Amino acid sequence: MKNHLQPVTARANAGIRKTSGCGCKSKCGCGSPNKKMKDLSGDGKITQKDVLIGRGAIPAPTKQTDKKVLKAAKKGAKARVKSEFKFTVADAKFGRAQGDLSKKEAREKIRDARKNYRGAKKEIKTYIDY
């Protein structure tokens, strides 16, 4: 049987020591099974890029910034839709107060605005998912 040996650094005791968990298929007698490589790049395949990311040669792709951008976009879209709804309702109430709109027209305008507001909220929720 072949032992995996590694030289010890100058600070530690001089000599050679056995390494733990070499990653082989237990042919050397160290007892560690062969572990599969993980997909670190996020492309769905295990490629040379994943190996280099694992070694630290290439920086790993950041997902946090993508989530923050999506969250901010979703928040902004919600605020825009809400302000449009509030503006339409206020406009209908003002038109009713001035006598430009009948009661039925004002209610219909508010109903349509509410319907558009709910539809836009559903669209935002399904389109931007994080």
Contacts in CASP RR format, 6 or more apart in sequence:
PFRMAT RR
TARGET T0000
AUTHOR 0000-0000-0000
METHOD contacts of the structure
MODEL  1
MKNHLQPVTARANAGIRKTSGCGCKSKCGCGSPNKKMKDLSGDGKITQKD
VLIGRGAIPAPTKQTDKKVLKAAKKGAKARVKSEFKFTVADAKFGRAQGD
LSKKEAREKIRDARKNYRGAKKEIKTYIDY
1 27 0 8 1.000
1 28 0 8 1.000
1 29 0 8 1.000
2 27 0 8 1.000
2 28 0 8 1.000
3 18 0 8 1.000
3 28 0 8 1.000
3 29 0 8 1.000
3 30 0 8 1.000
4 18 0 8 1.000
4 19 0 8 1.000
4 22 0 8 1.000
4 24 0 8 1.000
4 28 0 8 1.000
4 30 0 8 1.000
5 16 0 8 1.000
5 17 0 8 1.000
5 18 0 8 1.000
5 19 0 8 1.000
6 16 0 8 1.000
6 17 0 8 1.000
6 18 0 8 1.000
6 19 0 8 1.000
7 15 0 8 1.000
7 16 0 8 1.000
8 14 0 8 1.000
8 15 0 8 1.000
8 16 0 8 1.000
8 17 0 8 1.000
18 30 0 8 1.000
19 30 0 8 1.000
20 30 0 8 1.000
20 32 0 8 1.000
21 30 0 8 1.000
21 31 0 8 1.000
21 32 0 8 1.000
22 28 0 8 1.000
22 30 0 8 1.000
22 32 0 8 1.000
23 30 0 8 1.000
23 32 0 8 1.000
23 33 0 8 1.000
23 34 0 8 1.000
23 35 0 8 1.000
24 30 0 8 1.000
24 32 0 8 1.000
24 34 0 8 1.000
25 33 0 8 1.000
25 34 0 8 1.000
26 32 0 8 1.000
26 33 0 8 1.000
36 46 0 8 1.000
37 46 0 8 1.000
37 50 0 8 1.000
37 51 0 8 1.000
38 46 0 8 1.000
38 50 0 8 1.000
39 45 0 8 1.000
39 46 0 8 1.000
39 50 0 8 1.000
40 49 0 8 1.000
40 50 0 8 1.000
40 53 0 8 1.000
40 54 0 8 1.000
40 60 0 8 1.000
41 47 0 8 1.000
41 49 0 8 1.000
41 50 0 8 1.000
41 53 0 8 1.000
41 60 0 8 1.000
41 61 0 8 1.000
42 61 0 8 1.000
43 49 0 8 1.000
49 58 0 8 1.000
52 58 0 8 1.000
53 59 0 8 1.000
53 60 0 8 1.000
54 60 0 8 1.000
66 130 0 8 1.000
67 130 0 8 1.000
70 128 0 8 1.000
70 130 0 8 1.000
71 130 0 8 1.000
73 128 0 8 1.000
74 124 0 8 1.000
74 128 0 8 1.000
74 130 0 8 1.000
77 120 0 8 1.000
77 124 0 8 1.000
77 128 0 8 1.000
78 121 0 8 1.000
78 124 0 8 1.000
81 117 0 8 1.000
81 120 0 8 1.000
81 121 0 8 1.000
81 124 0 8 1.000
82 117 0 8 1.000
84 113 0 8 1.000
84 116 0 8 1.000
84 117 0 8 1.000
85 113 0 8 1.000
85 114 0 8 1.000
85 116 0 8 1.000
85 117 0 8 1.000
88 109 0 8 1.000
88 110 0 8 1.000
88 112 0 8 1.000
88 113 0 8 1.000
89 110 0 8 1.000
89 113 0 8 1.000
91 109 0 8 1.000
92 101 0 8 1.000
92 106 0 8 1.000
92 109 0 8 1.000
92 110 0 8 1.000
92 113 0 8 1.000
93 106 0 8 1.000
95 101 0 8 1.000
95 106 0 8 1.000
96 102 0 8 1.000
96 103 0 8 1.000
96 106 0 8 1.000
101 109 0 8 1.000
END
